[in-house]
């Protein structure tokens, strides 16, 4: 795959990882693993699905003998043992539980568990991202600008958001927090050093889904400012009319320059 496809894949992995991690919780929390998101992530890994008794297992080929086995349940444990041993520990029969040796295994699995919960999710995510080539060239950035301009000229909102999302991933500018959001707009920005419980963005990128307007401003917007909504609207209204705010196609070129500077370190 090319750079654009690879970085979009990374973004998908990131989104699935976030969904999975946010669904995890201690046994008494009432939270349950998002199995749909976990299953989607596992499709990209080397783990192959298998059913043993009533357990949903994912076994990683070529991971040694015994293999690495992920049990798809709320604990999200990865075992280094056999499928039969996992079945004995997690879904034992009455006959198996009679054995003292088996009872010890059922009560304590530290000898075969190599990761669990967040650690498992983080490990899978890191492995998938590490396999992607995320390097890019000036030609790759030119391609993003061309795609962004074409989408903008055709008022294709999904295409604009996709290219903006790629640039934001390169620049490491996250979406604005709730306090700095506007209805029917997508907003991102570079996070500056902040006070406790405050987010400061500059530059800030704003795209209107309804009016198909795009701007980038060097103005600092603060999550704790009482007039933050008015400030955001002022940035949009004055786009292209002052020295601090770019509008339309100029935004793509500015993002390309910043991304190119990052590629050079």
Secondary structure, 3 states (H helix, E strand, C coil): CCHHHHHHHHHHHHHHHHHHHHHCCCHHHCCCCCHHHHHHHHCCCCEEEEEECCEEEEEECCCCCCCEEEECCCCCCEEECCHHHHHHHHCCCHHHHHCHHHHHHHHCCCCCEEECHHHHHHHHHHHHHHCCCCCCCHHHHHHHHHHHHHHHHCCCHHHHHHHHHHHHHHHCCCECCHHHCCCCEEEEEEECCCCCCCCEEEEEEEEECCCCCEEEECCCEECCCCCHHHHHHHHHHCCCCECCEEECHHHHHHHHHHHHHHHCC
